[in-house]
Amino acid sequence: RRVTSAVGGAFSRVASCRSSAQPREAITRPVLPKTAPTATGRLSDSDIASVQRAIAADGQPVFRRMLAETLSGHDIEATGWRDDRDDEEIARMTMTYLLPPPKDIPDVAKRMVVLPEEIQGRTLAWYHCDEEAKALILKQRCRSEGVMYSDRFYVELTVEAVADHAGGVNLRQWVEVVWTKPLPWTQTVLGRVLERRVASDAATHFPRFVAIVGEVAKNA
């Protein structure tokens, strides 16, 4: 029972959250989005058990490495994996971290948002492993604070790992910007820029995530 992904997009640097006393977020057993995946990958010499071990490894090396190597994240703090109190088949953990702002923001976005020197991020991750189906689904809900409008959305990443009957593991990723409150109508272009950037960066970083899972799995 244990799975995972990692924070994906660079404009998802504007989509994560660091806070000392966050209320416990309710979660449900992860399911796949109905849209097409944004990225795919494959681990030829792994199985679901080794992928699960990598995700659940002590110290969260998969997540720490993804944050550091793809987003220059630092001051990373993570809880251990715990069974969700509402569903013992789900494991959950949280991370907080600091990220530098992205350097290549489109001019139209620069005119609308002033970014701080560092962005405070928070990710809630949870997963479920179906041993009969030899499949694992990981969700990550990434938030930020201290950035204009960051309280109106979060980024949700979904990763599915499925055993291939011919051997190895196939992985797919989905990413979605979830708006909890609409932007002012004068800022709708900013929402479109953010959604495109998050999707593009998540797809760009996914091969690195797959590689890190494979590397950690060999040593887990």
VENVEN-V581295 format. One record per backbone hydrogen bond with DSSP energy under -1.0 kcal/mol. CO is the residue of the C=O (numbers start at 1). NH is the residue of the N-H. E is the energy in kcal/mol with one decimal. If there is no record, write none. Layout:
# VENVEN-V581295
co=CO nh=NH e=E
co=CO nh=NH e=E
This chain:
# VENVEN-V581295
co=10 nh=13 e=-1.3
co=11 nh=14 e=-1.3
co=12 nh=15 e=-1.5
co=39 nh=173 e=-2.7
co=41 nh=171 e=-2.8
co=43 nh=169 e=-2.4
co=47 nh=51 e=-2.1
co=48 nh=52 e=-2.6
co=49 nh=53 e=-2.1
co=50 nh=54 e=-2.0
co=51 nh=55 e=-2.3
co=52 nh=56 e=-2.5
co=57 nh=60 e=-1.9
co=60 nh=64 e=-2.6
co=61 nh=65 e=-2.4
co=62 nh=66 e=-2.1
co=63 nh=67 e=-2.4
co=64 nh=68 e=-2.5
co=65 nh=69 e=-3.3
co=66 nh=70 e=-2.1
co=67 nh=71 e=-1.4
co=67 nh=73 e=-2.6
co=74 nh=98 e=-2.6
co=77 nh=96 e=-2.5
co=82 nh=92 e=-2.9
co=87 nh=90 e=-2.0
co=90 nh=84 e=-2.9
co=91 nh=127 e=-2.1
co=92 nh=82 e=-2.4
co=93 nh=125 e=-2.9
co=94 nh=79 e=-2.4
co=95 nh=123 e=-2.5
co=96 nh=77 e=-2.7
co=97 nh=121 e=-2.9
co=98 nh=74 e=-2.2
co=99 nh=119 e=-3.5
co=106 nh=110 e=-2.0
co=107 nh=111 e=-1.7
co=109 nh=112 e=-1.1
co=109 nh=113 e=-2.1
co=119 nh=99 e=-2.3
co=120 nh=145 e=-1.5
co=121 nh=97 e=-1.9
co=122 nh=143 e=-2.8
co=123 nh=95 e=-2.3
co=124 nh=141 e=-3.0
co=125 nh=93 e=-2.4
co=126 nh=139 e=-3.1
co=127 nh=91 e=-2.1
co=128 nh=137 e=-2.3
co=130 nh=134 e=-1.1
co=130 nh=135 e=-1.9
co=134 nh=163 e=-2.5
co=135 nh=130 e=-3.0
co=136 nh=161 e=-2.8
co=137 nh=128 e=-2.0
co=138 nh=159 e=-2.6
co=139 nh=126 e=-2.2
co=140 nh=157 e=-2.7
co=141 nh=124 e=-2.3
co=142 nh=155 e=-2.4
co=143 nh=122 e=-2.1
co=147 nh=150 e=-2.4
co=149 nh=152 e=-2.0
co=152 nh=180 e=-2.2
co=152 nh=181 e=-1.7
co=154 nh=178 e=-3.1
co=155 nh=142 e=-3.3
co=156 nh=176 e=-1.9
co=157 nh=140 e=-2.4
co=158 nh=174 e=-2.6
co=159 nh=138 e=-3.0
co=160 nh=172 e=-2.1
co=161 nh=136 e=-2.4
co=162 nh=170 e=-2.9
co=164 nh=167 e=-2.4
co=168 nh=164 e=-2.5
co=169 nh=43 e=-2.8
co=170 nh=162 e=-2.7
co=171 nh=41 e=-2.6
co=172 nh=160 e=-2.5
co=173 nh=38 e=-2.6
co=173 nh=39 e=-1.4
co=174 nh=158 e=-2.5
co=176 nh=156 e=-3.0
co=178 nh=154 e=-1.9
co=184 nh=187 e=-2.7
co=185 nh=188 e=-1.0
co=187 nh=191 e=-1.2
co=188 nh=192 e=-1.8
co=189 nh=193 e=-2.3
co=190 nh=194 e=-2.5
co=191 nh=195 e=-2.4
co=192 nh=196 e=-2.2
co=193 nh=197 e=-2.3
co=194 nh=198 e=-2.8
co=195 nh=199 e=-2.0
co=196 nh=200 e=-2.3
co=197 nh=201 e=-2.8
co=198 nh=202 e=-2.3
co=199 nh=203 e=-1.9
co=200 nh=204 e=-2.1
co=201 nh=205 e=-2.4
co=202 nh=206 e=-1.1
co=205 nh=209 e=-1.8
co=206 nh=210 e=-2.6
co=207 nh=211 e=-2.2
co=208 nh=212 e=-2.6
co=209 nh=213 e=-2.6
co=210 nh=214 e=-2.2
co=211 nh=215 e=-2.4
co=212 nh=216 e=-2.9
co=213 nh=217 e=-2.6
co=214 nh=218 e=-1.3
co=216 nh=219 e=-1.0
co=216 nh=220 e=-1.3
